[in-house]
Amino acid sequence: MTSASRILGVTTALGVVASVYLFVANRDLRAQLATRPAAVATTTAATPSETSDPWANTSPGSGRRRDARIDLPMIPPSLPDPDDAKPSRLERRAQRTKEMREMLGRQPGETDEEYRARIGSMIKLGLALPRDRMADARKEAEAKANVTPEQSAQLDQAFTKTYDDVLAYTNKAIADGQLSPYERNVAGWLEFAGGLGTILGDSEASIGKILTPDQVKQLEDSGFEWGEYLGANAPWESIDPPPPPPNP
């Protein structure tokens, strides 16, 4: 396994979590904006009447213009210093941990089926755009490398085992507590990402049996990366639910 595969394992694992988190955060922001009335700041300039205009009653021979207006300087409103209410770095980390716990953890009384339905839909929506982009990138790269439709179908068949291995590996990590939504286990996440990179790297051997060395090189030269493609298309929406929180 190359170091690039390890890096792809880390970025893939973090990318899945980030996609789900950004989807939920974007959905919450849209909900807040939909319920908040639009605050439109309007400034109405009061037009003085003829009787209140100090220039209106000026005699014609005084040399003063009847249409003169006095421009008063605008005083900008004073805003509170944003740094006064800015949370500290540790406070932001604690808030993110709480949000991840609420988002990816089991809800009170939530069944396995209910959890899969809730998280599965979020993951599908969060990864819809990356998957579409990777599908287009693969199509373009295979065309440049002259990959035949038969070879492409063989690749898809070989990737079935890779996806099964990724899902089984992830479910075991969840059951063992290595991947837990209830605590910040950075060491466990990195260990999981390293194993994930190994699985994705092993798929390169299957690819080498289907494509010619020249095709493999052309794919690499095009900038396409199979590990990135497999990481985006793995069936993350089918992962097992975590156990209930230790302190509900």
Secondary structure by P-SEA (a helix, b strand, c coil): ccaaaaaaaaaaaaaaaaaaaaaaaaaaaaaaaaacccbbbbbbbbbbcccccccccccccccccccbbbbcccccccccccccccccaaaaaaaaaaaaaaaccccccccaaaaaaaaaaaaaaaaaaaaaaaaaaaaaaaaaacccaaaaaaaaaaaaaaaaaaaaaaaaaaaacccccccccaaaaaaaaaaaaaaaaaaaaaaaacccaaaaaaaaaacccaaaaaaaaccccccccccccccc
